[in-house]
Amino acid sequence: MHGKGSNTRLSTMASRSRIPTLLLFMFSTFATIYVAGRLWQDSQNRVYLIKELDRITGLGKTAISVDDTLKIIACREQHKKLSALEMELAAARQEGFASSQLAEANEITSKKRPLVVIGIFTRFGRRNNRDAIRKAWMGTGSALKKMENNKGIVARFVIGRSANRGDSSDKSIDIESRQINDFIILDNHVEADEELPKKSKLFFAHAADIWDAEFYAKVNDDVYVNIDALGTTLATHLDKPRVYIGCMKSGEVFSEPNHKWYEPDWWKFGDKKSYFRHASGELYVISQALAKFISINRSILRTYAHDDVSAGSWFIGLDVKHVDESKFCCSSWSTGAICAGV
């Protein structure tokens, strides 16, 4: 009996000793696999770094910095992700997915950014002026589209709504717009002389929201524009991110209420009663950044009695390049001039 009990205890102790050994073996195996995986990944990175070291030292550099090392590893990871996305995209194409989205994206990217969007400010009862501009330099139909595609110049007449919404004036503009399709109709703006400064603000905001152009221009409907000269001049200012181009002036501020050019806020302009420098309202151009600024801040930008003064005031406190361009002075049509008033 004693011998049998001893054998049982020995067997139990042996089985107990095998369990920790088995667990230790499993743990060691998993640890070995993990370390081997990390070593393989590190070796891959080292191979890549060695190649990059050879490349950099070949360019005359002595070593790779810590920042360069991190950048290389990050680029390698991004490359792996990109490769995986490309494989998923290829699989999606085979399944017939994403074709419409890709076509739409290709169409958007293939469109050339307009050089300038021109807003021609017009009013009710000025159909003759509009037709004259269409005939002289703007064009209609395919000619208007050709100017957009070939020269990157978009031109639209800009008008608001009648104070008596839906009257004959509104209907006449709606009919003309449907026939020719060259209008920007500001539905939330009432067409009136005293509302012209607000019209300028709304136009720039609307145009910046619709077109991703380099520049945005305002011109009156009694001004003829040399499109080629305008495009050539604007191309020389593409390197300026915030630019305001026009025939700069500084006129008198009139404080008499009965005066035609009365300025209600005359007292804000100092003892000399002279406006700050601003571009003439016949024609001026602003860059995209300024148009976006107007769009974002349209609800708080102050307007004065005149649209050109109001536009100039919006850029006084900004880091803007003011360009006094004599070619934008529309008083005469000289050689190389951009505009001429009629």
C-alpha positions, 0 to 999 in steps of 0.5 A: 500500500505504501509503495502504490501511494508513493508512485501516485504522488510521483506521477502527479508531481511529474504531470504538474511539472510538465504543464509549466514547461509546456506554457513556457515553451508556448510563450517562448515560441510566440516571443520568438515569432514576434521578435523575428517579425520585428527584426524583419521589419527593422531589417527592411527599414535598414535596407531602405535607409542604407539605400537612402544613405548611399543616395544622399552621400552621393549628393555630397551629404554626410549623414541622415538626420533623425528628421530625415529618418522619420520622414523616410519611414513615414513615406514608406508607410504612406507608399504601402497605404497608397499601393493598397488603395490602388489595388482596391481601386483596381478591384472596384473598377473590375466590379463596375464601381466608381466609374461615374465618380472617376469620370466626374473627377476627371472632368473637374480636374481637366477644366482650366481655372478661369483667369478672370470673371468680369461682372458687367454692372447693368440696370433695367432699361439698358438693353441697348447698352448690353447689346452693344457690349455683346457685339463689341467685345463680349459675344454670345453663345459659342463666341462667349463660350470660346472666350471662356475656354480659350482665354479663360475670361468669363463675362456676365451682366450683373443685375438685381431685382425690382423693388416691385418683385415680379413686375415688367422689369423683372420679367423683361430681364428673365426673358432676356436671360433665358434667351441669351444666358449671360446674366448673374441675377442677384435675387436678394438685391434690390436694383437702385442707385443708392444700393450700388455699393451693396451690389458690388459686395454681393457680386464679388461674394457670389462670383467667388462662390461660383467660379474658382478664378485668379481674378474678379473684375467689375465694369460698368455697362457703358465701358468697352473692354480690350479683352486681350490687353486685359488678359495680358496685363492680369497675367503679369500680376499672377505672382501677387496673392492679394492685389487690387488693380485699377485707376487709383484716385482720391476725390472730395468728400461732400458733406452737403445733404443736397449735393449729388455725391453726398456722403452721409459718413463724411465726418469719418474722413478727417478734416481735409474731407478727402477719400482714401485712394481707391480704384475708379468704379468704371473698371477695377480688378481684385485677386481671388484672395480678396474676393474670398475675403469679401465672400466670408465677411459680406455681412459685416463689411461697411458700405459708403455712398459710392461703390468704388469707395466702398470697395477700396475701404474693404482693403485699407486694413489688409496686406494688399498690393494696390496697383495704380494702372493707367491702362485702367483709366477709361477716359480715353482709348489710347494705344495699349489701353484696356478700357474706354468709356462711351 
